[in-house]
Amino acid sequence: MYPNNSEAFNPKSVSPPPPSFPPPQKQFPEGQWSTGLYDCCDDPSNCFITCCCPCITFGRIAEIVDRGAISCKVAGLIYYALGTVGCGWLYGCTYRSKLRGLFSLPEDPCTDCLLHWCCCVCSLCQEYRELKNRGTDPSIGWQGNVEKWKRDGLTVPPIAAPAMAR
């Protein structure tokens, strides 16, 4: 009935849960974007990179949103390939939807696909700023952020999925 010493629970044998996002550095109103869609010049270096080569910014966002399941390079190449045939906005709007789901953000000022079709640079800049403002540095990738959070001693609870609504 009781385990003997050889069968006792060993906490070292249990793998830790996968890392999640850290708590934001400063609090933002629940369910609101931390910056506006047209605040691109709040981060001039990212704005410049995104204007010249949006696939770099998109790849960085995708790697963070997918928690390292897809690399920045692969996501950026897919975005570039789809962009050459005029469909990059479709791929971009799926990741904007995922990002909104992670932080319970509104689909504002219009649908994700319409934003990426009409204003892909502004949309990507806003998504990048959102990740930065919520404690993640997309420029160092998912693994780099996980290592940084471990170094800083952050223990992060997993992000709770938003409740279903009708």
C-alpha positions as CSV (number, residue, x, y, z in Angstrom):
1,M,0.0,0.0,0.0
2,Y,2.8,2.5,0.9
3,P,5.7,2.8,-1.4
4,N,9.1,1.7,-0.1
5,N,12.0,4.0,-0.2
6,S,13.1,2.8,-3.7
7,E,9.7,3.7,-5.1
8,A,9.4,7.1,-3.3
9,F,8.5,10.2,-5.2
10,N,11.6,11.8,-6.7
11,P,10.9,15.5,-7.6
12,K,13.9,15.6,-9.9
13,S,12.3,13.0,-12.2
14,V,9.3,15.3,-12.9
15,S,9.9,17.5,-15.9
16,P,9.1,21.2,-15.5
17,P,6.1,22.6,-17.3
18,P,6.8,24.4,-20.6
19,P,7.7,28.0,-20.1
20,S,5.0,30.6,-20.7
21,F,5.0,34.4,-21.1
22,P,6.2,36.5,-18.1
23,P,3.9,38.9,-16.4
24,P,4.0,42.3,-18.1
25,Q,6.5,44.9,-16.9
26,K,3.7,47.3,-16.3
27,Q,0.0,46.7,-16.1
28,F,-2.2,47.4,-19.1
29,P,-6.0,47.7,-19.0
30,E,-7.5,44.2,-19.5
31,G,-8.5,43.5,-23.1
32,Q,-6.8,46.5,-24.6
33,W,-3.8,47.0,-26.9
34,S,-0.9,48.7,-25.1
35,T,-0.3,51.0,-28.2
36,G,-2.3,52.2,-31.1
37,L,-2.2,50.8,-34.7
38,Y,-0.5,53.9,-36.0
39,D,2.1,54.4,-33.2
40,C,4.8,52.9,-35.5
41,C,7.3,55.6,-34.6
42,D,7.3,54.6,-30.9
43,D,9.9,52.0,-31.9
44,P,11.7,53.6,-34.9
45,S,14.2,50.8,-35.4
46,N,11.5,48.2,-35.7
47,C,9.5,50.5,-37.9
48,F,12.4,50.8,-40.3
49,I,13.1,47.0,-40.3
50,T,9.4,46.3,-40.9
51,C,9.1,48.8,-43.8
52,C,12.2,47.4,-45.5
53,C,11.6,43.7,-44.8
54,P,8.4,42.8,-43.1
55,C,9.3,39.1,-43.2
56,I,11.9,39.6,-40.5
57,T,9.4,41.2,-38.1
58,F,6.8,38.6,-38.9
59,G,9.2,35.8,-38.3
60,R,10.1,37.2,-34.9
61,I,6.4,37.6,-33.9
62,A,5.5,34.1,-35.1
63,E,8.3,32.4,-33.2
64,I,7.2,34.1,-29.9
65,V,3.5,33.5,-30.5
66,D,4.1,29.9,-31.3
67,R,6.4,29.5,-28.3
68,G,9.3,28.3,-30.4
69,A,7.4,25.7,-32.3
70,I,8.3,27.5,-35.6
71,S,11.6,29.3,-36.0
72,C,11.9,33.0,-37.0
73,K,13.6,32.0,-40.2
74,V,11.1,29.4,-41.3
75,A,8.1,31.7,-40.5
76,G,9.8,34.6,-42.3
77,L,10.5,32.5,-45.4
78,I,6.9,31.3,-45.5
79,Y,5.7,34.9,-45.1
80,Y,8.0,36.0,-47.9
81,A,7.0,33.2,-50.2
82,L,3.3,33.9,-49.7
83,G,4.0,37.6,-50.1
84,T,5.5,37.1,-53.5
85,V,2.2,35.7,-54.7
86,G,0.2,38.4,-52.9
87,C,-1.0,36.2,-50.0
88,G,1.3,37.1,-47.1
89,W,-1.5,39.0,-45.4
90,L,-3.4,35.7,-45.0
91,Y,-0.5,34.2,-43.0
92,G,0.0,37.5,-41.1
93,C,-3.7,37.7,-40.0
94,T,-3.6,34.2,-38.5
95,Y,-0.8,35.2,-36.2
96,R,-2.4,38.4,-35.2
97,S,-5.5,36.4,-34.2
98,K,-3.2,34.0,-32.2
99,L,-1.6,37.0,-30.4
100,R,-5.0,38.5,-29.6
101,G,-6.1,35.2,-28.2
102,L,-3.0,35.0,-25.9
103,F,-3.7,38.4,-24.3
104,S,-7.5,38.7,-24.8
105,L,-7.1,41.7,-27.1
106,P,-10.0,43.1,-29.1
107,E,-10.2,42.8,-32.9
108,D,-9.8,46.5,-33.2
109,P,-10.2,48.8,-35.3
110,C,-11.3,46.2,-37.8
111,T,-10.8,42.5,-38.6
112,D,-7.3,41.0,-38.5
113,C,-7.3,40.0,-42.2
114,L,-8.4,43.5,-43.3
115,L,-5.6,45.1,-41.2
116,H,-3.0,42.8,-42.6
117,W,-4.3,43.4,-46.2
118,C,-4.4,47.2,-45.9
119,C,-1.9,48.1,-43.3
120,C,0.5,45.1,-42.9
121,V,3.5,47.3,-41.8
122,C,1.4,49.1,-39.1
123,S,-0.1,45.9,-38.0
124,L,3.2,44.0,-37.7
125,C,4.7,47.0,-35.8
126,Q,1.8,47.0,-33.3
127,E,2.1,43.3,-32.7
128,Y,5.8,43.6,-32.2
129,R,5.4,46.5,-29.7
130,E,2.7,44.5,-27.9
131,L,5.0,41.6,-27.3
132,K,7.8,44.0,-26.1
133,N,5.4,45.9,-23.8
134,R,4.2,42.6,-22.3
135,G,7.7,41.5,-21.3
136,T,9.0,39.6,-24.3
137,D,11.9,40.6,-26.6
138,P,11.0,39.2,-30.0
139,S,14.5,40.1,-31.4
140,I,16.2,37.3,-29.2
141,G,13.7,34.6,-30.1
142,W,11.7,32.2,-27.9
143,Q,14.7,30.3,-26.5
144,G,16.5,33.5,-25.7
145,N,13.5,34.8,-23.8
146,V,13.1,31.6,-21.8
147,E,16.8,31.8,-20.8
148,K,16.4,35.4,-19.8
149,W,13.3,34.7,-17.7
150,K,15.2,31.8,-16.0
151,R,18.2,34.1,-15.3
152,D,15.9,36.7,-13.9
153,G,14.2,34.1,-11.7
154,L,10.8,34.5,-13.1
155,T,8.3,31.8,-12.4
156,V,5.5,32.2,-14.8
157,P,2.1,30.7,-14.6
158,P,0.7,29.5,-17.9
159,I,-1.6,31.9,-19.7
160,A,-5.2,30.9,-19.1
161,A,-7.3,30.5,-22.2
162,P,-10.1,33.0,-22.4
163,A,-13.6,31.7,-21.5
164,M,-16.0,30.8,-24.3
165,A,-18.5,33.6,-25.0
166,R,-21.7,33.7,-27.1
